[in-house]
């Protein structure tokens, strides 16, 4: 696993600039101008109200959420450290995001745990390091 600092990671190009913002770091989604529904990733039309006149505005998503569910991956291709947790997180502004959840002991995760998004190194198809995201556990009091 990479030991890059937060600042090192933010020097990487986002794997997709429609998903990840660098300065400041955060996830990007879209919000419906009509019903307020928030999506990740961005959508061109609202999947909830489906009104053709509704605009989908690009928004920064809340960095905080709760584990909706997760699974612990124990077998992976060579070069991928295991075990790791793959989680679905319900962000505070209402949309669901799937990503790894950083933890030393994935078996201690629990549904509804409080988490925060953080930068992570992804690998491009050409095996180049690019900026992605994962979650980490935080205490209930932080946010
Ligand atoms: Zn809508």
Boltz pocket constraint, residues with backbone or C-beta under 6 A from the ligand:
constraints:
  - pocket:
      binder: B
      contacts: [[A, 32], [A, 33], [A, 34], [A, 35], [A, 36], [A, 37], [A, 46], [A, 47], [A, 48], [A, 49], [A, 50], [A, 51], [A, 54]]
      max_distance: 6.0
